[in-house]
Amino acid sequence: MKAAIRNTAVYNKDGNIIIGALEAGDLVLQLGEEGGDAIIAYVIGRVKSPDNLVEADEWHAQVSPIERFIAYVSAQLGCLYVWGAQGQKMTQALIARLENSDRNYRRAMAQYEKHLKQGQTLVAYDCSGLVVAYMLREGMIKRDTTANGLYFYHCLPIQKDNLKAGDLVFKKYRTKNKMYHVGIYMGDGTVVHAKGRDDGVVREPLSATGWNRFGRPKEFAVQDSDCGDLVRTLRKTRPYMRGDDVRAVQTALSKSGNSPGEIDGIYGSNTKKAVIAYQSANGLETDGIVGPITWASLMGGK
């Protein structure tokens, strides 16, 4: 299997009509190459940028944590909504155990039976479960939480105008400071969310639903002017850590006279050496790791 490393148009067999698109992280079977194009099992499709397809196990190492999150979310479109679900394959008994009322059980079962009859996915989420399932799997959070918990404990509040791919959007009650629904902003003016029992996981325009609070997950820890000094611990690992926060460190290192080489957002050997040189010159522990102290020094110009 191959994985798309970026959004890629898919053409028909003759290569002259666009018939669809792969989103970053989508898996496809590559059947061969013809005239420099990749032939894939997409009905039968043609990708005119074969370099956009990599082996599936390579994709995870080549993209940022936010890109992986977006790819995961996209792959859940069409899933069912069941109260408390976090990506389990549903059965009637499991729906009965999870649902919070007889009426909601019947609504969830109606969609379950429809999916079963039509051969569609039986995997289900609720709104927070769509986010929490991924974060738990990736070790970003240690325990289950709600939409309210995601906002107050795992996000830094941002303004709607500052939304970027991977940010979370929320609905807050009018009469109390509590969030009751959450979705994922996809970076293109759309939101994916587990909308409800009658709809499942859908993708809609940001303007289609009354989102009134917005947050950037701390667990992605991308240094951003909108987020203040938010940092994950950066170190040389295999696969290499990548992202805007790494790029911010590289830029700061270069300005300090400790060049990491190319500013590419990849925490490789040259970046580690530059960090050690910076730490040594500034009286910091020379471990080659960018934790809160080294980060504050770099970003504060201290």
N, C-alpha and C positions, 0 to 999 in steps of 0.2 A: 504494500500500500504506500501511497504517497500522500503528503499533506501540503496544502497551499500555504506558503509563508506570507502571502498578502492577498487582498482581494484581486481576483483574476477572471477576466471574461472567458466564457466557453463558447466556441463557435461550432457550427454544424459540421458535418463530415467533410464538406467541400471547403470549409474555412472562410466562407463569405457572409455568413449571417450569424449574429450573436443569438444563442439560444438559452443562455443562462449565465450564471456566475458562480464561482467558488468564493466563499469567504475564508479569511485567514483561519487555518486550522482544519478546514474541511478535508476529509479523507477520500481519496479516489484510487481506483485501480488504473494504473497506466499500462496500456496494451502495447505500446511501442512508440516509435517516432517516424515522422514522414515529412520530408522537406523542412526539417528544423523545428517542426511542431510536435508537441506531445499528443498522442492519441489516447484518450481516456474513456473509461466506461461511464459515460454520462449520456444515456441512450447510446449513441456513439458521438463523442464530442472531440473537439480539437482545441488545445491550449497553445497559443502562439508565443508564449513565454515559458518554455520548459524549465528555465531556471527558477521559476516561481514554485516549482514542485520539488519537495525534498522527501527523503525517507521519513516516515512518521516518527521514528524515534529521534531523528535529528531536529524535528520541528520544535520540540519542547525546549531544546537548548538554544535555539536561534532567536526566539522571540521573547519579548518582555513579559513580566508577570501580568500586566494589564491585558496584553494581546491574548495570552492564554485564557484569562478570565472571559474576555469577550467571545472567544471561540467556543468555550464551554457553554456560555449562555445561549449563543446562537443555536447550538446543537440541541437545546432542550425545547425549541419551538414545537408546538403541537402536543406537548405532554399534557396530561390531565392535571386538574387541581383537586387536591384532597387536603383537608385540614390536618396540619402537622406532618405532612409528607415531605421527605427530603431526598427524593430520587429513587424510592423503592418501586419495584414492580408490583402493581396492585392486584389484590384478589378481593373477592366479596367480603371475606372474613376480615381482611386488613382494613378495608374501607369502613366496615362496621366498627372496628376497634378505634380507628382514628377520628371519625367524624363526631361533631359536637352536638348534633340533634338529629331526630328522625327525618325532619324535612331536608336537612343538608345531606344526610345519608342517601336519600332518594334522588336528590339532584346529582350527587357524585356518581351514584350507580347508573343513572340514565346515560351519562357520558361514557362511563366505563363500558357499559353494554354496547353502546354505539361503536366505540373503538374496537372492542372485541369482535363484533360482527364484521367490521370493515378491515380488520387486520392492521389497525393502527397501534401505535405505542401504548402500553399500559403503565408506563412510568409516570409518577405523579409528584408534584410539589405543591406547597402553599407559597405565599409570597416571600416570606423570609426564608423558607426552606430552600428556595432557588439560589439564594446567596450563601446561606449558612452551609449547605451541603458542600459547596466548593471550598469555602474557607476552612472548614473542618478537615476536609481531605488534604488540603495543601498545608495544614499546620498553621494557618494564619490566626486562628482563634482556638481556644482550648475547650470551649463548651458551647452548647446550644444557646441561642438567643432569639429575640423577637425583632420585629421591625423597629420598635422603640429602642431596644438594646443596641441594635446596629447603629442607629443614629447617635445616641448619647455616649456610647462607650467605644465604638469602633470607627467613627467618622469624625472628620474635622468639618464643621459647617462651611459652606461656600455659597456664593450667590449664583443664581440661575444663569447669569451671563458668563460665568466662569466654568460651566460644565464641560468636561472632557470625557472621552471614552473610558468606561469603567467606573465612573462616578455613580453614586446611588441617588435616586429621587424618592421622595417620601410624601405621604399624605398625613397631615396633622389634624387632629380634631379641632373644631372651631372654638370649643369651650374649655379645653384643657391642653396642657403642654405635653401631649403624648402622640407618637406616631402610630398609625394603624395599618399602613400599607407601604410597600417598598418595591421599586423596580430598578433596572439597570440601564443607564444611559449608554447608547451604543456609539456615540460620537458623530452620528450623521443626522441628528434631529429626531431620532426614534428611541423608544424605550421598550425593552423586553420585560414583561412581568407576568407572574402567575395571577391572572386577572380575577378569576373566580371559577366556581364549579361549572358554570354554563359555558365558559370560554376556554379554560385551560391556560397554557402559556402562550402568549401572543406578543406580536411586535406592532406597536402603534406609534403615531407621531407624538412627540412630546406634548404638543398642544391638545391632544385628544382627551387627556385625563387631567384632573385638577391637582397636579403635583404642586406643593407649596413649601417644601423644604428640600434642601439639597446638601449632600455630603460627599467628601472624598475619603475612601477607606484608608485608615492609618496603616493597615497591614501592607498596602502597596508602597507606602512610604516614599513617594516621589517628591523630591524637593521642588517646590513650585512657589512662585511669588504669591499665589493666592492662598497657600497653605501655611506660610510661615516656616519655622524650622522643624520640619518633620523628617525623621531619618530612620532608616532601617540599618542594621549593622552590615557594613560592606566588607567583604574579604574576597580573596582569591579562592575560588571553588571550582569543582568540575561537575556539571558544565559551568562556564563562567557566568557570574552575575551580570545582568544587563539592565539598562534602563536610564531614564532621565536623571535619576539621582546619581548614578555613576558618572554620567556626562557632566553633571554639575561639579562633582569632585574633581574630575579631570580638568575642567575649565579653571577651577580655583587653584589647582596645583600648577597649571601652566602660568597663571598670573603671578604666582609666588616664586617663579623661577625654578620650579621642580617639574620639568616637562615629563608627562606620561606618554609622550609620543602622540599618535593620532587620537584626537578626541572623538571616540567612536561609541561611547556608552558601554564599553565592555571592560570588566574588571579583570584584566590579565596581568601577566608578569610585569610589564612596564609600569602599569598603574600602581601595583604593589610596591615596586622599587621607589617610585616617586613619592608614595605615601610615607615610606620609611625614611626617605631623605628629608621630607618635610617635618616628620615627627622629631627626628634627630636635631634638626635646626631650631626647633621651637620648644625643646625641653619636654616632649611628650614621650610616652611609652612607645618604643620602636618595634611594634608588632605587625605593622603593615595592614592593620585593620582600622577601618573608619567607623568608630563608635561615636557616641554623643559628644565626647570631649574633643576628639580630632575634628569631627564635623563642625562643632561650634567654632573652633579655632579657624578652620578653613573658611567657613562662610562669614565669620565675623571679622576676618582679616586681622585676628589677634596674633 
